[in-house]
């Protein structure tokens, strides 16, 4: 298994704080989002990578294991358990897996033997037998954007199995999540494989989504822009009233805090909605209206 440097992917160093990780992820997600790069497979692959990196590094427990075990971090618990089993088995010289003080020691030989190499793992009182991790599975789930405003449960047909999972609100188009232990069966007591589920989110709304934020254009008449008015604007969860200030200019942008998409795995937290006013010019002017506009131009 090739080592993937999650820190390099997010363009941060190993001393990065959780706030640094969050900031770096958001910056790259806005740049590489599939909705902004619809025909760029390289950008989509990078987007999946940064999601994977963020999934690990934003979780303190996963990050600790990754920092200690590198590419084998997912098997850290199994390594520790095997080491404890060895200590409690016979005191003969049967390969005691002790770890030196070096922080960057490579545990690949051990993990390959236990989860997919030819060496095998230990079972029982030290008897050696080949163990293999089950096959990883990949699946794609298509959803509409309105489907991901709240957590929802779905039953997936994976091969001959039915898997019931909870999909967190706010998943993004192109995002891949790993569901541990839902892949193929392990061999000789080896662990089950994992399921990698990629989401295809169809934007069935009139909003543009960038990360957790939404963007929408709203047309207002020249008269409302000049004199000010109140208008109703639709959001994903209903309508809100906005006050248009007098002398509002074309392309003026207003922010509706918390009216965007739900933030993935953060209950009750939402992005923002940005409304851009598009001032529409009157057409088919009557002679009287033309005369009034002429008088106004002369006053100006």
DOMINU-742010 format. One line per field, with one value per atom (N, C-alpha, C): residue in one letter; atom name; x, y, z. Coordinates in steps of 0.02 Angstrom, whole numbers. Each point is the difference from the previous one (the first is absolute). Example, Ala and Ser with C-alpha at 12.3 -4.5 7.8 and 13.67 -1.06 7.14 Angstrom:
code: (a,a,a,s,s,s)
site: (N,CA,C,N,CA,C)
u: (660,-45,45,-18,42,-39)
v: (-284,59,60,53,59,55)
w: (390,0,0,-36,3,37)
//
This chain:
code: (x,x,x,x,x,x,x,x,x,x,x,x,x,x,x,x,x,x,x,x,x,x,x,x,x,x,x,x,x,x,x,x,x,x,x,x,x,x,x,x,x,x,x,x,x,x,x,x,x,x,x,x,x,x,x,x,x,x,x,x,x,x,x,x,x,x,x,x,x,x,x,x,x,x,x,x,x,x,x,x,x,x,x,x,x,x,x,x,x,x,x,x,x,x,x,x,x,x,x,x,x,x,x,x,x,x,x,x,x,x,x,x,x,x,x,x,x,x,x,x,x,x,x,x,x,x,x,x,x,x,x,x,x,x,x,x,x,x,x,x,x,x,x,x,x,x,x,x,x,x,x,x,x,x,x,x,x,x,x,x,x,x,x,x,x,x,x,x,x,x,x,x,x,x,x,x,x,x,x,x,x,x,x,x,x,x,x,x,x,x,x,x,x,x,x,x,x,x,x,x,x,x,x,x,x,x,x,x,x,x,x,x,x,x,x,x,x,x,x,x,x,x,x,x,x,x,x,x,x,x,x,x,x,x,x,x,x,x,x,x,x,x,x,x,x,x,x,x,x,x,x,x,x,x,x,x,x,x,x,x,x,x,x,x,x,x,x,x,x,x,x,x,x,x,x,x,x,x,x,x,x,x,x,x,x,x,x,x,x,x,x,x,x,x,x,x,x,x,x,x,x,x,x,x,x,x,x,x,x,x,x,x,x,x,x,x,x,x,x,x,x,x,x,x,x,x,x,x,x,x,x,x,x,x,x,x,x,x,x,x,x,x,x,x,x,x,x,x,x,x,x,x,x,x,x,x,x,x,x,x,x,x,x,x,x,x,x,x,x,x,x,x,x,x,x,x,x,x,x,x,x,x,x,x,x,x,x,x,x,x,x,x,x,x,x,x,x,x,x,x,x,x,x,x,x,x,x,x,x,x,x,x,x,x,x,x,x,x,x,x,x,x,x,x,x,x,x,x,x,x,x,x,x,x,x,x,x,x,x,x,x,x,x,x,x,x,x,x,x,x,x,x,x,x,x,x,x,x,x,x,x,x,x,x,x,x,x,x,x,x,x,x,x,x,x,x,x,x,x,x,x,x,x,x,x,x,x,x,x,x,x,x,x,x,x,x,x,x,x,x,x,x,x,x,x,x,x,x,x,x,x,x,x,x,x,x,x,x,x,x,x,x,x,x,x,x,x,x,x,x,x,x,x,x,x,x,x,x,x,x,x,x,x,x,x,x,x,x,x,x,x,x,x,x,x,x,x,x,x,x,x,x,x,x,x,x,x,x,x,x,x,x,x,x,x,x,x,x,x,x,x,x,x,x,x,x,x,x,x,x,x,x,x,x,x,x,x,x,x,x,x,x,x,x,x,x,x,x,x,x,x,x,x,x,x,x,x,x,x,x,x,x,x,x,x,x,x,x,x,x,x,x,x,x,x,x,x,x,x,x,x,x,x,x,x,x,x,x,x,x,x,x,x,x,x,x,x,x,x,x,x,x,x,x,x,x,x,x,x,x,x,x,x,x,x,x,x,x,x,x,x,x,x,x,x,x,x,x,x,x,x,x,x,x,x,x,x,x,x,x,x,x,x,x,x,x,x,x,x,x,x,x,x,x,x,x,x,x,x,x,x,x,x,x,x,x,x,x,x,x,x,x,x,x,x,x,x,x,x,x,x,x,x,x,x,x,x,x,x,x,x,x,x,x,x,x,x,x,x,x,x,x,x,x,x,x,x,x,x,x,x,x,x,x,x,x,x,x,x,x,x,x,x,x,x,x,x,x,x,x,x,x,x,x,x,x,x,x,x,x,x,x,x,x,x,x,x,x,x,x,x,x,x,x,x,x,x,x,x,x,x,x,x,x,x,x,x,x,x,x,x,x,x,x,x,x,x,x,x,x,x,x,x,x,x,x,x,x,x,x,x,x,x,x,x,x,x,x,x,x,x,x,x,x,x,x,x,x,x,x,x,x,x,x,x,x,x,x,x,x,x,x,x,x,x,x,x,x,x,x,x,x,x,x,x,x,x,x,x,x)
site: (N,CA,C,N,CA,C,N,CA,C,N,CA,C,N,CA,C,N,CA,C,N,CA,C,N,CA,C,N,CA,C,N,CA,C,N,CA,C,N,CA,C,N,CA,C,N,CA,C,N,CA,C,N,CA,C,N,CA,C,N,CA,C,N,CA,C,N,CA,C,N,CA,C,N,CA,C,N,CA,C,N,CA,C,N,CA,C,N,CA,C,N,CA,C,N,CA,C,N,CA,C,N,CA,C,N,CA,C,N,CA,C,N,CA,C,N,CA,C,N,CA,C,N,CA,C,N,CA,C,N,CA,C,N,CA,C,N,CA,C,N,CA,C,N,CA,C,N,CA,C,N,CA,C,N,CA,C,N,CA,C,N,CA,C,N,CA,C,N,CA,C,N,CA,C,N,CA,C,N,CA,C,N,CA,C,N,CA,C,N,CA,C,N,CA,C,N,CA,C,N,CA,C,N,CA,C,N,CA,C,N,CA,C,N,CA,C,N,CA,C,N,CA,C,N,CA,C,N,CA,C,N,CA,C,N,CA,C,N,CA,C,N,CA,C,N,CA,C,N,CA,C,N,CA,C,N,CA,C,N,CA,C,N,CA,C,N,CA,C,N,CA,C,N,CA,C,N,CA,C,N,CA,C,N,CA,C,N,CA,C,N,CA,C,N,CA,C,N,CA,C,N,CA,C,N,CA,C,N,CA,C,N,CA,C,N,CA,C,N,CA,C,N,CA,C,N,CA,C,N,CA,C,N,CA,C,N,CA,C,N,CA,C,N,CA,C,N,CA,C,N,CA,C,N,CA,C,N,CA,C,N,CA,C,N,CA,C,N,CA,C,N,CA,C,N,CA,C,N,CA,C,N,CA,C,N,CA,C,N,CA,C,N,CA,C,N,CA,C,N,CA,C,N,CA,C,N,CA,C,N,CA,C,N,CA,C,N,CA,C,N,CA,C,N,CA,C,N,CA,C,N,CA,C,N,CA,C,N,CA,C,N,CA,C,N,CA,C,N,CA,C,N,CA,C,N,CA,C,N,CA,C,N,CA,C,N,CA,C,N,CA,C,N,CA,C,N,CA,C,N,CA,C,N,CA,C,N,CA,C,N,CA,C,N,CA,C,N,CA,C,N,CA,C,N,CA,C,N,CA,C,N,CA,C,N,CA,C,N,CA,C,N,CA,C,N,CA,C,N,CA,C,N,CA,C,N,CA,C,N,CA,C,N,CA,C,N,CA,C,N,CA,C,N,CA,C,N,CA,C,N,CA,C,N,CA,C,N,CA,C,N,CA,C,N,CA,C,N,CA,C,N,CA,C,N,CA,C,N,CA,C,N,CA,C,N,CA,C,N,CA,C,N,CA,C,N,CA,C,N,CA,C,N,CA,C,N,CA,C,N,CA,C,N,CA,C,N,CA,C,N,CA,C,N,CA,C,N,CA,C,N,CA,C,N,CA,C,N,CA,C,N,CA,C,N,CA,C,N,CA,C,N,CA,C,N,CA,C,N,CA,C,N,CA,C,N,CA,C,N,CA,C,N,CA,C,N,CA,C,N,CA,C,N,CA,C,N,CA,C,N,CA,C,N,CA,C,N,CA,C,N,CA,C,N,CA,C,N,CA,C,N,CA,C,N,CA,C,N,CA,C,N,CA,C,N,CA,C,N,CA,C,N,CA,C,N,CA,C,N,CA,C,N,CA,C,N,CA,C,N,CA,C,N,CA,C,N,CA,C,N,CA,C,N,CA,C,N,CA,C,N,CA,C,N,CA,C,N,CA,C,N,CA,C,N,CA,C,N,CA,C,N,CA,C,N,CA,C,N,CA,C,N,CA,C,N,CA,C,N,CA,C,N,CA,C,N,CA,C,N,CA,C,N,CA,C,N,CA,C,N,CA,C,N,CA,C,N,CA,C,N,CA,C,N,CA,C,N,CA,C,N,CA,C,N,CA,C,N,CA,C,N,CA,C,N,CA,C,N,CA,C,N,CA,C,N,CA,C,N,CA,C,N,CA,C,N,CA,C,N,CA,C,N,CA,C,N,CA,C,N,CA,C,N,CA,C,N,CA,C,N,CA,C,N,CA,C,N,CA,C,N,CA,C,N,CA,C,N,CA,C,N,CA,C,N,CA,C,N,CA,C,N,CA,C,N,CA,C,N,CA,C,N,CA,C,N,CA,C,N,CA,C,N,CA,C,N,CA,C,N,CA,C,N,CA,C,N,CA,C,N,CA,C,N,CA,C,N,CA,C,N,CA,C,N,CA,C,N,CA,C,N,CA,C,N,CA,C,N,CA,C,N,CA,C,N,CA,C,N,CA,C,N,CA,C,N,CA,C,N,CA,C,N,CA,C,N,CA,C)
u: (42,-42,44,-11,40,-17,52,-11,-28,-52,-31,11,35,16,-59,-42,-59,18,56,21,19,34,20,-60,-50,-61,-36,-3,-34,46,63,49,11,10,14,57,28,53,-29,42,-24,-17,21,-15,-65,-35,-62,-52,-34,-54,-64,-50,-65,-29,11,-24,37,65,39,-26,-15,-25,-67,-44,-66,6,44,10,28,51,31,-49,-40,-49,-51,-26,-51,28,62,31,6,24,8,-66,-48,-67,-34,8,-30,33,64,38,-14,-7,-4,-70,-50,-68,-24,-29,-23,-49,-41,-48,34,62,37,48,10,45,-36,-56,-43,33,48,30,74,21,71,9,18,8,56,53,56,-23,-39,-26,-46,-40,-46,38,55,41,34,24,31,-51,-62,-53,-13,-1,-9,57,62,59,-3,-19,-2,-55,-55,-53,26,37,30,49,42,49,-34,-51,-36,-36,-27,-36,46,63,48,29,26,36,-45,-63,-46,-26,14,-20,63,4,61,23,-46,18,30,-33,26,67,6,63,57,-13,52,25,-46,19,38,-23,33,72,8,67,47,-27,42,14,-50,5,2,-8,2,-54,18,-50,-37,28,-32,-43,-17,-35,-67,-33,-66,4,60,9,36,3,37,-28,-66,-30,18,-1,17,73,43,71,9,-31,6,-27,-56,-29,47,28,46,62,22,58,-16,-61,-20,-6,-27,-6,69,48,67,31,-13,29,-30,-66,-33,10,30,11,65,21,61,59,47,57,56,-14,52,16,48,23,-41,-66,-43,-21,48,-15,-38,32,-33,-1,-60,-7,8,60,12,16,-20,10,55,47,54,-24,43,-20,-3,21,0,-70,-16,-68,-21,49,-16,11,0,12,-54,19,-47,-26,-67,-31,-28,23,-30,4,59,8,-52,-11,-49,-70,-19,-68,-11,51,-7,-10,35,-7,-68,-26,-62,-62,6,-59,6,41,-1,65,52,63,1,56,4,22,23,28,-51,-61,-52,1,-52,-6,0,-2,0,-70,-14,-65,12,-45,4,64,34,60,63,-3,61,4,-51,0,-8,39,1,-44,-42,-43,-11,-10,-7,-68,1,-60,0,-59,-5,-61,12,-56,-47,-65,-49,6,-29,4,-38,30,-34,-51,-56,-53,-10,-21,-14,-71,-34,-69,-12,-49,-20,-73,-14,-69,-21,-54,-24,-57,7,-50,-13,-59,-13,22,14,25,-51,-64,-51,-3,31,0,50,47,55,-4,-60,-8,-4,-15,-3,32,21,24,-56,19,-51,28,-43,19,-17,45,-12,25,-34,22,32,62,38,5,-7,11,71,43,70,11,2,5,-63,10,-57,-21,32,-15,-38,-41,-34,31,21,34,-40,-19,-37,48,4,47,-37,31,-25,45,-29,37,-3,58,-1,-22,-36,-20,62,-5,53,56,-8,53,6,59,13,4,-14,7,72,9,67,34,-31,30,-3,54,2,10,-42,8,14,37,15,-44,-31,-40,38,34,44,-38,28,-27,-60,-17,-57,21,63,23,-6,44,-1,24,-19,20,75,30,71,12,63,19,39,-19,32,0,-58,-6,26,21,23,-58,15,-54,-38,-62,-40,29,-13,19,-45,13,-39,-41,-51,-41,15,18,13,-60,-36,-62,10,-10,8,-69,-9,-65,-1,-53,-14,-62,11,-54,-26,-62,-32,-30,23,-26,-67,-54,-67,-32,42,-24,25,-20,25,56,32,56,65,53,66,33,26,32,76,33,73,17,20,12,-65,-2,-60,-42,25,-35,-42,-53,-43,0,-10,0,-62,-30,-60,-7,-21,-15,-73,-15,-69,-13,-49,-15,-43,18,-41,-8,-55,-13,43,7,38,-30,-66,-34,13,-2,15,73,43,71,12,-35,10,-33,-61,-40,2,23,-1,-66,2,-62,13,-51,6,-19,38,-14,4,-31,4,49,44,51,-7,0,-5,67,-2,58,-17,46,-14,-52,-11,-47,-57,-15,-56,20,-48,12,19,41,18,-10,-12,-9,66,16,61,-19,37,-10,52,-25,45,10,63,16,-9,-20,-4,67,-2,59,45,-31,38,27,65,32,-7,5,-1,59,-12,50,17,-40,8,-12,43,-6,-16,-48,-17,7,18,12,-56,-29,-49,35,20,39,-40,31,-31,-55,-8,-53,28,62,31,-10,46,-4,20,-28,24,73,38,70,7,38,8,22,-40,14,4,-33,-3,-73,-34,-72,-18,-48,-25,42,56,43,-10,-9,-12,47,10,37,-45,22,-38,-31,-49,-31,17,27,18,-47,-34,-47,32,1,25,-58,-9,-54,17,-46,6,-55,20,-49,-24,-65,-28,-23,13,-18,-71,-39,-68,2,-49,-5,-69,-7,-64,-26,45,-19,-52,-47,-50,31,-33,24,6,-48,0,61,15,57,65,4,61,11,-56,4,24,-25,20,74,23,71,45,-25,37,7,-57,2,48,1,45,73,14,68,24,-48,18,14,-36,12,67,23,64,59)
v: (-60,60,63,44,60,50,31,49,64,26,63,52,53,53,48,-8,42,72,11,69,36,-36,29,14,-45,9,64,14,60,61,-11,55,33,-43,23,-41,21,-41,-38,-43,-45,36,62,38,39,-10,38,-13,53,-6,-23,-16,-20,58,62,58,6,-15,2,-52,-59,-54,20,27,21,54,48,56,-26,-45,-26,-41,-41,-42,43,51,43,36,22,35,-45,-62,-46,-26,-9,-25,50,65,51,0,-14,1,-61,-59,-63,-30,35,-28,-22,-61,-26,46,37,44,57,17,53,-28,-66,-32,-62,11,-57,-50,22,-45,-13,16,-7,-60,-58,-60,6,37,9,38,53,39,-42,-43,-43,-51,-27,-47,35,61,38,17,14,16,-60,-60,-60,-9,15,-7,49,62,47,-17,-29,-23,-57,-46,-56,26,47,28,37,38,37,-47,-55,-49,-28,-9,-28,54,53,50,43,6,41,-39,-65,-43,-12,29,-6,-71,-47,-70,-32,11,-27,33,64,35,-27,-16,-28,-66,-43,-64,9,47,13,24,46,26,-54,-50,-52,-57,-19,-60,13,62,15,-34,-32,-30,-58,-27,-56,22,64,26,-34,-23,-30,-67,-30,-64,8,62,13,-40,-4,-38,-74,-26,-71,-12,48,-8,-2,46,3,-64,-25,-62,-59,-4,-55,4,60,8,-23,15,-22,-76,-29,-73,-33,29,-28,1,55,6,-51,-17,-47,-73,-12,-69,-26,-58,-31,46,-7,47,-21,-45,-21,56,-12,50,-2,7,-3,69,37,64,48,28,50,66,28,63,57,21,56,61,57,62,40,22,40,71,42,69,45,-24,42,16,64,21,-18,-8,-11,-73,-47,-69,-27,-40,-27,-67,-7,-62,-41,15,-31,-75,-27,-73,-34,28,-30,3,58,6,-41,-4,-41,-73,-23,-70,-12,50,-10,13,48,20,-6,-45,-9,-23,-9,-27,-75,-30,-73,-27,45,-24,-26,30,-23,35,-10,31,-52,22,-46,-11,-61,-17,-48,3,-47,9,-55,2,10,35,14,-39,-41,-38,48,-9,46,-26,44,-19,61,-11,57,33,65,40,53,12,50,44,64,47,-11,7,-8,54,-13,47,64,57,64,6,31,9,74,16,69,4,53,10,74,16,70,8,54,14,68,1,62,29,65,34,69,27,70,44,63,44,9,-1,7,-61,-56,-60,3,47,-1,59,29,54,-26,-63,-32,-69,-27,-69,-46,-51,-47,-71,-47,-70,-29,-41,-33,-72,-43,-69,-10,-22,-10,-74,-17,-69,-5,-32,-10,-74,-19,-71,-36,-50,-38,25,53,25,65,11,64,34,62,38,62,9,59,49,60,50,67,42,68,47,39,47,68,26,66,55,48,58,37,30,43,-34,-65,-32,37,-1,40,-45,31,-35,-23,-64,-27,-24,12,-20,-76,-29,-71,-12,-42,-17,-75,-17,-70,-28,-56,-34,-63,3,-54,-65,-55,-66,-21,39,-18,-24,-21,-30,-75,-34,-72,-32,-64,-37,-13,3,-16,-75,-18,-70,-22,-59,-28,48,31,45,70,14,68,49,65,50,6,23,13,59,2,58,59,55,61,17,40,25,74,17,70,24,48,24,71,8,66,28,65,32,41,-7,43,41,65,43,40,-11,38,64,57,63,15,-19,11,63,51,64,56,62,57,36,-36,27,-31,39,-28,-17,-59,-22,1,32,-2,-17,-62,-23,0,36,4,62,43,62,-7,40,2,70,3,63,3,59,8,72,9,67,16,62,21,64,-3,59,50,64,53,55,34,52,61,40,62,44,1,44,-22,-66,-25,12,-5,12,73,45,72,23,-22,26,-43,-62,-46,-36,-60,-39,-62,-39,-65,-54,-53,-55,-66,-51,-68,-40,-35,-41,-72,-46,-71,-28,-42,-38,-74,-43,-72,-21,43,-19,50,35,47,69,47,68,46,50,51,68,51,68,37,36,40,73,45,71,24,25,27,74,18,70,45,63,47,8,10,10,-62,-58,-63,-8,-16,-7,-70,-6,-66,-42,-64,-49,9,39,4,-70,-20,-67,6,-39,-1,-72,-6,-66,-16,-60,-25,-55,18,-45,-62,-58,-62,-26,28,-22,-42,-24,-41,-74,-41,-72,-21,-56,-25,-22,12,-19,-73,-36,-73,-19,-42,-27,53,57,52,19,-34,8,72,26,67,56,-15,52,3,61,9,53,-5,52,60,46,61,0,43,11,71,6,65,18,56,24,58,-5,54,33,65,36,16,-17,16,50,62,53,-5,-8,-6,68,14,64,-4,53,0,0,-31,-3,26,10,23,63,48,62,39,28,43,69,41,68,39,-9,34,-21,-65,-25,26,1,27,73,37,70,9,-42,4,-17,-52,-18,55,33,56,57,15,52,-18,-65,-23,8,-17,6,72,46,70,26,-27,18,-24,-56,-29,34)
w: (0,0,0,-47,-7,55,28,53,-30,31,-22,54,-17,49,3,51,7,14,34,14,-65,-43,-64,-43,1,-39,20,66,24,2,-20,-5,69,50,69,27,58,30,59,29,53,65,6,61,-7,-54,-13,55,20,48,-35,40,-29,-41,23,-37,-67,0,-62,-50,25,-42,-32,41,-24,-53,12,-47,-66,4,-60,-41,35,-35,-37,33,-31,-61,5,-55,-62,11,-56,-26,46,-21,-46,15,-43,-69,-1,-63,-43,32,-37,-2,25,4,-69,-5,-65,-36,37,-32,-37,21,-33,-52,1,-49,-29,-34,-20,-47,-40,-49,13,60,19,47,-29,41,50,-18,46,62,-10,56,43,-31,38,42,-28,38,59,-12,54,53,-21,48,46,-29,41,49,-23,42,59,-12,55,50,-24,45,44,-31,37,52,-20,46,58,-16,52,48,-27,41,54,-16,48,46,-29,40,43,-18,41,60,2,56,43,61,40,11,9,13,-63,-57,-63,-17,13,-15,42,63,43,-27,-22,-28,-66,-41,-64,11,48,14,25,36,28,-49,-38,-41,-76,-20,-72,-39,-56,-44,32,56,34,59,3,59,14,-54,10,37,1,34,67,24,62,59,6,55,-4,-62,-9,18,-17,17,75,35,73,32,-27,27,-11,-61,-14,45,13,43,71,24,66,3,-55,-3,3,-34,0,70,35,67,48,-13,46,-21,-58,-23,30,-22,27,-7,45,3,-46,-49,-47,-48,-43,-47,-64,6,-59,-23,-22,-31,44,49,41,-37,-9,-37,49,12,44,-43,23,-38,31,-42,25,12,26,16,-60,-58,-60,-22,-6,-15,-71,-45,-70,-22,47,-17,-46,-49,-49,24,5,23,-58,-61,-59,0,20,-2,43,59,45,-31,-25,-26,-63,-42,-60,18,52,20,32,33,36,-43,-49,-37,-75,-24,-72,-29,39,-25,7,-17,3,67,46,63,48,1,45,66,39,66,54,63,57,26,17,30,57,47,56,39,14,42,-40,-54,-38,-65,-14,-63,-59,-51,-57,-56,-27,-57,-44,-63,-46,10,8,5,-54,-28,-53,12,-10,4,-59,13,-53,-53,-57,-56,15,-17,5,-56,14,-49,-14,-61,-19,-26,20,-23,-9,-42,-12,19,35,21,-28,-40,-30,43,16,41,-29,14,-16,57,-14,52,56,-18,52,45,-21,41,57,-3,49,48,7,48,71,8,66,-5,58,0,-25,-37,-23,-1,11,-2,-67,-27,-63,4,-37,-6,-68,0,-62,-15,-64,-22,-25,39,-18,-13,-63,-16,23,41,27,69,23,67,-3,51,10,59,-10,53,15,62,21,32,-29,25,10,41,9,-39,-45,-40,34,22,33,-47,27,-41,-24,-59,-24,-39,-17,-40,-67,-28,-61,-61,-58,-63,-9,-14,-10,64,57,64,8,24,13,75,29,71,5,52,11,56,-13,51,19,56,20,13,-24,15,-41,-52,-41,-69,-6,-62,2,-39,-3,65,9,60,0,59,7,-6,-11,-7,63,25,60,59,11,57,-12,-61,-16,2,4,4,-65,5,-59,-38,-65,-39,16,-34,11,-61,11,-55,-11,-61,-18,-41,29,-29,-27,-65,-32,-16,16,-10,-64,-38,-57,18,12,22,-59,-18,-53,28,-25,25,-34,34,-27,28,12,27,-46,14,-37,38,46,37,-27,3,-14,67,5,62,-7,48,5,72,11,68,39,56,41,-16,-44,-16,-63,-4,-58,-30,-66,-35,-46,-3,-41,-23,-63,-26,11,18,11,-40,-45,-41,39,-5,29,-53,3,-50,14,-52,7,54,3,48,72,12,67,19,-50,14,18,-35,12,65,11,55,63,-7,57,5,28,5,43,11,33,-50,-2,-46,37,-29,27,-42,35,-34,24,-48,18,24,51,22,-4,19,-2,52,50,53,7,-55,2,-22,5,-22,58,-16,50,-32,42,-24,5,-53,-2,-13,33,-12,-50,-56,-51,16,9,18,-61,12,-57,-34,-65,-42,-1,5,-6,-70,-5,-65,-28,-66,-31,26,10,25,73,36,73,30,46,30,74,23,71,26,63,30,49,-8,48,41,60,41,20,-9,23,-45,-60,-46,-57,8,-51,14,-25,8,70,25,64,-6,53,0,18,-39,7,70,32,67,55,-11,52,8,44,9,16,-37,12,-28,-32,-28,-75,-26,-71,-29,-65,-35,-11,-43,-12,-70,-9,-65,-23,-60,-27,-57,8,-51,-38,-66,-42,-37,11,-32,-73,-44,-70,-18,-12,-14,-72,-10,-67,-25,-62,-29,-29,6,-28,-77,-30,-73,-22,-65,-29,35,8,34,-39,37,-31,-12,-39,-13,65,44,65,40,1,38,-29,-65,-32,19,1,17,72,45,70,8,-35,4,-29,-52,-29,50,35,51,56,19,52,-22,-63,-25,-1,-14,-1,71,48,70,24,-26,21,-35)
//
